[in-house]
Amino acid sequence: MARRTRAREVALQVLYQDDLNPRHNPADDDKFIQGRLQGEELVQFTTSLVAGVRRNRGELDALLSKTADHWSLERMAATDRNVLRLGAFEILYFETPGRVAINEAVELAKRFGTRQSAQFVNGILDRLLADHEKQ
């Protein structure tokens, strides 16, 4: 498994924890990330993804809600919602090429979501990327 793919998995786990247990101590996340990943570069990559999603969560959620026709974020499975946040953050704010961000998000959805998650995530992020590239 590619190193950054593993880093994204760890970022997803932290974001999922944020979503389902908002009262948890974010300081514990640093220990979790360092315990799961080897190498300062991967730890920094993961930490920057998590911090970026947290910092931009309101805007990400608004864009995802607008892009996901007939789906509110609250109705989405928590895993799908957080994969979408992570993918959207990489598309909009990170140096990751859009298609790479979508492919990585789809792989996360396949691994952690339901049978329909990958197609669902792909559709929404593909639409988000198209809208973003028009701007």
C-alpha positions in Angstrom: 0.0 0.0 0.0 1.3 3.4 -0.9 2.5 5.5 2.0 0.2 8.4 1.4 -2.8 6.1 1.0 -2.0 4.8 4.5 -1.8 8.3 5.7 -5.2 9.1 4.3 -6.6 6.1 6.1 -5.3 7.4 9.4 -6.7 10.9 8.6 -10.1 9.4 7.9 -10.0 7.5 11.2 -9.3 10.8 13.0 -12.0 12.7 11.1 -14.5 9.9 11.8 -13.7 10.1 15.5 -14.2 13.9 15.3 -17.6 13.4 13.7 -19.0 10.7 16.0 -17.4 11.9 19.3 -17.0 15.7 19.1 -16.0 15.9 22.8 -12.9 13.8 22.4 -9.5 15.4 23.1 -7.8 16.4 19.8 -4.5 16.1 21.6 -5.0 12.3 21.6 -5.1 12.5 17.8 -1.4 13.4 17.6 -0.5 10.3 19.6 -2.8 8.1 17.4 -1.3 9.5 14.2 2.3 9.0 15.4 1.5 5.5 16.6 0.0 4.5 13.2 2.5 6.0 10.9 6.3 5.8 10.5 8.2 8.8 9.3 7.8 12.5 10.0 6.8 13.3 6.5 3.7 11.0 6.7 2.8 12.3 10.1 3.0 15.9 8.9 1.0 15.0 5.7 -1.7 13.4 7.8 -1.8 16.1 10.4 -2.1 18.8 7.7 -5.0 16.9 6.1 -6.8 16.6 9.4 -6.2 20.2 10.4 -7.3 21.4 7.0 -10.5 19.5 7.0 -11.2 20.8 10.6 -10.4 24.4 9.7 -12.6 24.3 6.5 -15.3 22.0 7.6 -18.1 24.5 7.4 -17.3 25.5 3.9 -16.6 21.9 2.8 -19.9 20.8 4.3 -21.8 23.6 2.5 -20.2 22.7 -0.9 -20.8 19.0 -0.4 -24.4 19.6 0.5 -24.9 21.7 -2.5 -23.1 19.2 -4.8 -24.9 16.1 -3.4 -28.3 16.5 -4.9 -31.1 15.2 -2.6 -28.6 14.2 0.1 -28.0 16.1 3.3 -24.8 15.4 5.1 -26.7 14.2 8.1 -28.3 11.5 6.0 -25.0 10.2 4.7 -23.1 7.4 6.4 -20.5 8.8 8.7 -17.7 7.1 6.7 -18.9 8.5 3.4 -19.3 11.9 4.8 -15.8 12.0 6.1 -14.3 10.5 2.9 -16.1 13.3 1.0 -14.7 15.9 3.4 -11.2 14.6 3.0 -11.5 14.3 -0.8 -13.1 17.7 -1.2 -10.3 19.3 1.0 -7.6 17.8 -1.2 -9.4 19.0 -4.4 -10.0 22.5 -3.2 -7.1 23.4 -0.9 -4.3 20.9 -1.3 -1.6 20.3 -3.9 -3.0 16.9 -4.7 -4.2 16.7 -8.4 -8.0 16.5 -8.5 -8.2 13.1 -10.2 -5.7 11.6 -7.7 -7.8 13.0 -4.8 -10.9 11.4 -6.2 -9.2 8.1 -6.8 -7.8 8.0 -3.3 -11.2 8.9 -1.8 -12.9 6.2 -3.9 -10.4 3.6 -2.6 -11.1 4.7 1.0 -14.8 4.4 0.3 -14.3 0.9 -1.0 -12.3 -0.1 2.0 -14.3 1.5 4.8 -17.8 2.1 3.3 -20.7 0.1 2.0 -21.0 -1.5 -1.4 -22.5 1.7 -2.8 -20.0 4.1 -1.2 -17.4 4.2 -3.9 -19.8 5.1 -6.6 -21.5 7.6 -4.3 -18.2 9.3 -3.4 -17.0 9.2 -7.0 -20.1 10.9 -8.3 -20.1 13.7 -5.8 -16.4 14.5 -5.9 -16.4 14.3 -9.7 -19.1 16.9 -9.8 -17.3 19.0 -7.2 -14.0 18.9 -9.3 -15.9 19.9 -12.4 -17.4 22.9 -10.7 -14.1 23.8 -9.1 -12.3 23.7 -12.5 -14.9 26.0 -14.1 -14.0 28.7 -11.6 
